Amino acid sequence: MPLTFPPFDLTRLLRTVFDPAPGERIGVLIDLPDPREVRDLAFLQDMDRKVQRKAYEVIVRGLREKTMADLGLTGGDLFAYRTTGGSNLDLPDEAWTPDGRQVSLERDVYPAYKLLLAITDYSATAPLTASAKLHGFRGATLHGLNDIILGTGLAVDYVEVSAQAETLRLALTRADWFEIDYEVLGRKLTLRLVIDGQEAQKSHGLCRERKPDVANLPAGEVYFVPPGAEGQFPLPYEDGTIGIMTVAGGRIVDAEFLSGDPATVEAHKARLAADPVTGEIGELGFGTQELPWAWHDIQDEKILGTVHVATGRSDHLGGALTPDKFTDRGHATHDDILFAPHKTPDIAVPEVRMRRDGQTVVTHANYQPAPYLLQALGRPAAH
C-alpha cells in the first residue's frame, strides 16, 4: 500500500518537537549568497532561492498567521546570514533583517531567542548545536526543505518516530563492529566500522526538555561516532565520478579513481594530504523511518534500509573532531555519504553485518532491513 500522511501542520510539528512554553520567543534563520537580499524580502523574487522561499512562505508566514497564537509564542523574526558553502561549517556572525539592519548572531540573536529554526541550503546542525550550548536556546535545522519533505517527513507524528527509532537503537546498540559490503562496477569492497560497545544514539525529532538542544528535521536515524574504521568503500562525488577510498586508523588514507573524471579524485587526494582529518570517519548512521524519497539527503538518509557514513566534523554528534583540529576551519565540514538505491544506483550494498554479544547478524540486505531488524520491529520477514 502507498504511504499516506496527514496534511502538514506547523503548530502540530512545533508542539510535538518542542512542547514550547507560552511566551518563548522564536526566530527563523536562512542563508543567502548575499544576505542583504533579505531586505524588503527581495529574495522572494529570485526563483533560485527555493529553500529560502519555503522558509518564508510556509514557516515565517505560518508562525505569524496562526502558530505563534496557537502556542503562545512571540517573535517570528527572520534573519539571513551569508551562505557558508559547506555542510556544518561555522556560521558567520553577521546577519541581516528584512528592515535592512545588520545584527550579530552571537550578541543579538542567540541570547534573545528560546527557539530557532534554521532553514537553509547547507546544514547548520553542528554550529547551531555548539551555539545552543553557549546561549541556552533550543532549535531545529531543516536544510533542503521542499514540498515532499513538508508533506511527508515533517507531517509525521514525531512521538511515533521517536518510539521506532528507540526500538531500532536498542537492536543496534553496544555492537563490537559493523561491516558494510559494497559492489560497484565489478569491484567488491568491505568497510569495517569499529564501535567497541559504544551506546547508540538516535536522531528522533523530539527536543522537549528545557535544555540546549538542536534537532535535525526530518529525523529518524540511529547513529554512532566510530572510534575506528578499516577497509574500503566507494565514494560517489557530486560530478558523478566514483572513487575507492582506503580507510585505516579511522580515516581515509588513499583515494583511487574508478570512473568518471580522474581530476576529481586527484583533487580529493590533495585535500586529504593538506588536511588529513577531513578524511576522518565521523559517523555511521542507519535510517529508521518509512518515507518516500525526497531527493534531499536530509530526508533520504532517514529512510529505513539506507546506510550512511560521514567524514569530518563530529562534535555535534558527541565526537571529538572540532573545527580547531583542522588545518583550516574552512575545511571543517561534516559530509554525509548516503548509500541508497535512488542516490547511488551503481553501488550495491548486498549486506550490512553487526557483531554483538559474541554473534554476527545481518542487519540490512540490498537496502532493506534484514529479518533481524524486522523481528525487532515486530514485523514478519519479507519473502
C-alpha positions as CSV (number, residue, x, y, z in Angstrom):
1,M,0.0,0.0,0.0
2,P,1.2,3.5,-0.7
3,L,2.4,5.6,2.2
4,T,-0.1,8.2,3.4
5,F,0.5,11.2,5.6
6,P,-1.7,13.9,7.2
7,P,-1.5,17.5,5.9
8,F,1.5,19.5,7.1
9,D,0.6,21.4,10.3
10,L,3.3,23.7,11.6
11,T,1.5,24.1,15.0
12,R,1.4,20.3,15.5
13,L,5.0,19.9,14.4
14,L,6.4,22.6,16.8
15,R,4.2,21.4,19.7
16,T,5.3,17.8,19.2
17,V,9.0,18.6,18.7
18,F,9.5,21.4,21.3
19,D,6.5,21.4,23.7
20,P,7.2,25.1,23.9
21,A,6.2,27.2,26.9
22,P,4.0,30.2,26.4
23,G,6.0,33.4,25.9
24,E,9.0,31.7,24.4
25,R,10.5,33.7,21.5
26,I,11.0,32.1,18.2
27,G,13.2,33.1,15.2
28,V,14.0,31.8,11.8
29,L,17.4,31.7,10.1
30,I,18.0,31.5,6.3
31,D,21.2,31.6,4.3
32,L,21.7,33.7,1.1
33,P,24.7,34.3,-1.1
34,D,24.2,37.9,-0.3
35,P,22.3,38.1,3.0
36,R,21.3,41.7,2.3
37,E,18.8,40.3,-0.2
38,V,16.6,39.7,2.8
39,R,15.9,43.4,2.9
40,D,12.3,44.1,1.9
41,L,12.1,40.3,1.2
42,A,13.8,40.8,-2.2
43,F,15.0,37.2,-2.2
44,L,11.3,36.1,-2.8
45,Q,11.6,37.4,-6.4
46,D,14.5,35.0,-7.1
47,M,13.2,31.6,-8.3
48,D,16.6,30.0,-7.4
49,R,16.0,30.7,-3.7
50,K,13.7,27.7,-3.4
51,V,14.5,26.7,0.2
52,Q,14.5,30.3,1.4
53,R,11.2,30.9,-0.2
54,K,9.7,27.9,1.6
55,A,11.2,29.2,4.8
56,Y,9.3,32.5,4.4
57,E,6.1,31.4,2.7
58,V,5.4,28.3,4.9
59,I,7.3,28.8,8.1
60,V,7.6,32.5,8.8
61,R,4.1,33.3,7.5
62,G,2.7,30.2,9.2
63,L,4.2,31.3,12.5
64,R,2.8,34.8,12.2
65,E,-0.6,33.9,10.9
66,K,-1.5,31.1,13.2
67,T,1.1,29.0,15.0
68,M,2.5,31.7,17.4
69,A,-1.0,32.4,18.6
70,D,-1.8,28.7,18.9
71,L,1.3,28.1,21.0
72,G,1.5,31.4,22.8
73,L,4.9,32.2,21.2
74,T,6.4,35.6,20.5
75,G,8.8,36.8,17.8
76,G,8.5,35.2,14.4
77,D,11.5,37.2,13.2
78,L,13.6,36.4,10.2
79,F,17.4,36.7,9.9
80,A,19.7,36.0,6.9
81,Y,23.4,35.1,7.0
82,R,25.9,34.6,4.2
83,T,25.8,31.0,2.7
84,T,28.7,29.0,4.1
85,G,29.2,26.8,1.0
86,G,29.7,23.6,3.0
87,S,27.8,21.3,5.3
88,N,28.1,22.2,9.0
89,L,30.8,24.9,8.6
90,D,30.8,27.6,11.3
91,L,28.3,30.3,10.6
92,P,29.3,33.9,10.0
93,D,28.3,36.2,12.9
94,E,26.9,38.9,10.7
95,A,23.2,38.6,9.7
96,W,20.6,41.0,8.2
97,T,16.9,41.6,8.8
98,P,14.1,42.4,6.4
99,D,14.2,46.0,7.5
100,G,17.8,46.3,6.5
101,R,19.5,46.1,9.9
102,Q,22.8,44.3,10.3
103,V,22.9,42.3,13.6
104,S,25.2,39.8,15.3
105,L,24.1,36.3,15.7
106,E,26.2,35.9,18.9
107,R,25.1,39.2,20.5
108,D,21.7,39.9,19.2
109,V,20.0,36.7,18.1
110,Y,21.2,33.6,20.0
111,P,20.8,35.2,23.5
112,A,17.4,36.7,22.7
113,Y,15.5,33.6,21.4
114,K,14.5,30.4,23.1
115,L,13.7,28.6,19.8
116,L,15.5,28.9,16.5
117,L,14.7,27.3,13.2
118,A,17.4,27.2,10.5
119,I,16.0,26.6,7.0
120,T,19.0,26.7,4.7
121,D,20.8,25.3,1.7
122,Y,23.7,23.9,3.8
123,S,23.2,22.1,7.1
124,A,23.8,24.2,10.2
125,T,23.3,21.5,12.8
126,A,26.9,21.4,14.1
127,P,27.5,25.1,14.6
128,L,24.0,25.7,16.0
129,T,24.4,22.8,18.4
130,A,27.7,24.4,19.7
131,S,26.0,27.9,20.0
132,A,23.0,26.4,21.7
133,K,25.2,25.1,24.5
134,L,26.7,28.5,24.9
135,H,23.4,30.5,24.8
136,G,20.8,28.1,26.1
137,F,18.4,28.0,23.2
138,R,16.7,25.0,21.5
139,G,16.4,24.7,17.8
140,A,15.9,22.6,14.6
141,T,17.7,22.5,11.3
142,L,15.7,21.9,8.2
143,H,18.1,22.3,5.3
144,G,17.0,21.5,1.8
145,L,13.3,22.0,2.7
146,N,11.0,21.1,-0.2
147,D,7.3,20.2,-0.9
148,I,7.9,16.4,-0.5
149,I,9.6,16.9,2.9
150,L,6.8,19.3,4.0
151,G,4.1,16.8,3.0
152,T,5.8,13.6,4.4
153,G,8.9,13.9,6.7
154,L,7.5,16.9,8.5
155,A,3.9,15.7,8.6
156,V,4.6,12.6,10.7
157,D,4.0,12.1,14.4
158,Y,7.4,12.5,16.0
159,V,6.3,10.7,19.1
160,E,5.9,7.6,16.9
161,V,9.1,8.3,15.1
162,S,10.9,8.5,18.4
163,A,9.5,5.2,19.6
164,Q,10.5,3.4,16.4
165,A,14.0,4.9,16.5
166,E,14.4,3.8,20.1
167,T,13.3,0.2,19.1
168,L,16.0,0.1,16.4
169,R,18.5,1.8,18.6
170,L,18.2,-1.0,21.2
171,A,18.6,-3.5,18.4
172,L,21.9,-2.0,17.3
173,T,23.5,-0.5,20.4
174,R,26.7,-1.7,22.1
175,A,27.9,-3.5,19.0
176,D,31.5,-4.5,18.6
177,W,31.6,-3.6,14.9
178,F,29.6,-3.2,11.7
179,E,30.7,-4.3,8.3
180,I,29.3,-2.9,5.1
181,D,29.8,-4.9,1.8
182,Y,29.7,-2.9,-1.4
183,E,29.7,-3.9,-5.1
184,V,30.5,-1.3,-7.6
185,L,31.5,-1.7,-11.3
186,G,32.8,-5.2,-10.8
187,R,34.6,-4.4,-7.5
188,K,33.7,-5.9,-4.1
189,L,34.7,-3.9,-1.1
190,T,34.1,-4.1,2.7
191,L,34.3,-1.3,5.3
192,R,34.5,-2.3,8.9
193,L,33.5,0.3,11.5
194,V,34.7,-0.3,15.0
195,I,32.1,0.5,17.7
196,D,33.7,-1.0,20.8
197,G,30.5,-1.4,22.7
198,Q,29.5,2.3,22.2
199,E,25.9,3.2,23.2
200,A,24.0,4.0,20.0
201,Q,22.4,7.5,19.7
202,K,19.3,8.4,17.9
203,S,18.0,11.4,15.9
204,H,14.4,11.2,16.7
205,G,13.0,14.7,16.4
206,L,12.0,15.4,20.0
207,C,13.6,18.4,21.6
208,R,11.2,18.8,24.5
209,E,13.5,19.1,27.6
210,R,14.2,22.6,28.7
211,K,17.9,22.4,28.0
212,P,20.1,23.4,25.0
213,D,19.5,21.0,22.1
214,V,19.1,21.1,18.3
215,A,17.0,18.6,16.4
216,N,17.7,17.7,12.8
217,L,14.4,17.5,10.8
218,P,13.2,15.3,9.3
219,A,14.6,13.0,11.9
220,G,14.7,9.2,12.2
221,E,18.1,7.5,12.5
222,V,20.3,5.5,14.7
223,Y,24.0,6.6,14.7
224,F,27.4,6.1,16.1
225,V,30.7,8.0,16.1
226,P,33.0,5.1,15.3
227,P,36.3,5.2,17.3
228,G,37.9,3.2,14.4
229,A,37.4,2.0,10.8
230,E,39.3,-0.1,8.4
231,G,38.8,-1.3,4.8
232,Q,37.5,0.2,1.6
233,F,34.3,1.9,0.4
234,P,33.2,3.7,-2.8
235,L,32.7,7.4,-2.8
236,P,30.3,9.0,-5.3
237,Y,31.4,12.6,-6.0
238,E,28.9,15.3,-6.9
239,D,30.0,15.3,-10.6
240,G,29.3,11.6,-11.0
241,T,32.8,10.4,-10.5
242,I,33.3,7.3,-8.3
243,G,36.5,6.7,-6.3
244,I,37.6,3.9,-4.0
245,M,38.5,5.1,-0.5
246,T,41.0,3.2,1.5
247,V,40.5,3.6,5.3
248,A,43.0,2.9,8.0
249,G,43.2,4.1,11.6
250,G,39.7,5.6,11.4
251,R,40.3,7.9,8.4
252,I,40.7,7.8,4.6
253,V,44.3,7.4,3.7
254,D,44.1,7.0,0.0
255,A,41.6,7.6,-2.9
256,E,41.7,5.5,-6.1
257,F,40.0,6.6,-9.3
258,L,37.3,4.1,-10.5
259,S,35.1,6.0,-13.1
260,G,34.3,9.5,-14.2
261,D,36.9,12.3,-14.1
262,P,40.3,11.4,-12.6
263,A,40.9,15.0,-11.8
264,T,38.1,14.9,-9.2
265,V,39.8,12.1,-7.3
266,E,43.2,13.8,-7.6
267,A,41.8,17.0,-6.1
268,H,40.3,15.0,-3.2
269,K,43.7,13.3,-2.6
270,A,45.3,16.7,-2.4
271,R,42.7,17.9,0.2
272,L,43.4,14.8,2.2
273,A,47.1,15.4,2.1
274,A,46.8,19.0,3.1
275,D,44.3,18.4,5.9
276,P,44.2,14.7,6.9
277,V,41.4,15.0,9.4
278,T,39.0,15.8,6.5
279,G,39.0,12.1,5.8
280,E,38.2,11.0,9.4
281,I,35.1,8.8,9.6
282,G,32.9,10.8,11.9
283,E,29.6,8.9,11.7
284,L,27.8,5.6,10.9
285,G,24.1,6.1,10.5
286,F,21.0,3.9,9.7
287,G,17.6,5.3,8.7
288,T,14.6,4.3,10.8
289,Q,11.6,5.9,9.1
290,E,9.3,4.8,6.2
291,L,9.1,7.8,3.9
292,P,9.2,8.5,0.2
293,W,12.4,9.7,-1.4
294,A,12.7,13.5,-1.2
295,W,15.8,13.7,-3.3
296,H,17.5,15.6,-0.4
297,D,19.7,13.7,2.0
298,I,18.2,15.4,4.9
299,Q,15.1,13.1,4.5
300,D,16.5,10.3,2.4
301,E,19.2,9.3,5.0
302,K,16.4,8.8,7.5
303,I,14.6,6.1,5.4
304,L,14.6,2.6,6.8
305,G,17.1,0.4,4.8
306,T,19.5,3.1,4.0
307,V,23.0,3.4,5.5
308,H,25.3,6.4,5.5
309,V,28.8,7.2,6.7
310,A,30.2,10.6,7.1
311,T,33.6,12.2,7.1
312,G,34.9,15.2,9.1
313,R,33.5,17.2,12.0
314,S,31.8,15.1,14.7
315,D,31.4,17.3,17.8
316,H,27.7,17.8,17.3
317,L,27.3,14.0,17.5
318,G,29.3,13.6,20.6
319,G,32.6,13.1,18.8
320,A,35.9,14.8,19.4
321,L,36.7,16.3,16.0
322,T,36.1,20.1,16.4
323,P,36.9,22.8,13.8
324,D,40.1,23.8,15.6
325,K,41.6,20.4,14.8
326,F,41.5,21.0,11.1
327,T,44.4,22.8,9.3
328,D,41.9,25.3,8.2
329,R,38.5,25.9,9.8
330,G,37.0,26.3,6.3
331,H,37.7,22.6,5.9
332,A,35.6,21.6,8.9
333,T,32.6,20.2,7.2
334,H,30.6,17.1,8.2
335,D,29.8,15.4,4.9
336,D,27.3,12.5,4.8
337,I,27.8,9.8,2.2
338,L,24.4,8.3,1.7
339,F,24.0,4.8,0.1
340,A,20.5,4.4,-1.2
341,P,19.1,2.8,-4.4
342,H,18.0,6.1,-5.9
343,K,21.1,8.1,-4.8
344,T,23.8,5.5,-5.7
345,P,22.3,3.2,-8.3
346,D,25.7,2.0,-9.4
347,I,26.6,0.9,-5.9
348,A,25.0,-2.2,-4.4
349,V,25.1,-2.8,-0.6
350,P,24.3,-6.6,-0.5
351,E,24.8,-6.9,3.2
352,V,25.5,-5.0,6.5
353,R,26.6,-7.1,9.4
354,M,26.8,-6.4,13.1
355,R,28.9,-8.2,15.7
356,R,27.4,-8.1,19.2
357,D,27.3,-10.4,22.2
358,G,29.5,-12.9,20.5
359,Q,27.3,-13.3,17.5
360,T,27.3,-11.9,14.0
361,V,23.9,-11.0,12.4
362,V,22.9,-9.4,9.2
363,T,21.1,-6.1,9.8
364,H,20.5,-4.9,6.2
365,A,20.4,-6.6,2.8
366,N,20.1,-4.8,-0.5
367,Y,18.8,-1.6,1.1
368,Q,16.2,-3.3,3.1
369,P,16.0,-4.2,6.8
370,A,17.0,-7.8,7.3
371,P,14.9,-10.3,9.3
372,Y,16.9,-9.3,12.5
373,L,15.6,-5.7,12.4
374,L,12.1,-6.7,11.2
375,Q,11.8,-9.0,14.2
376,A,12.9,-6.2,16.5
377,L,10.1,-4.1,15.0
378,G,7.6,-7.0,15.5
379,R,7.1,-7.5,11.7
380,P,7.2,-10.6,9.6
381,A,10.3,-11.2,7.5
382,A,9.8,-10.3,3.8
383,H,9.6,-13.2,1.4
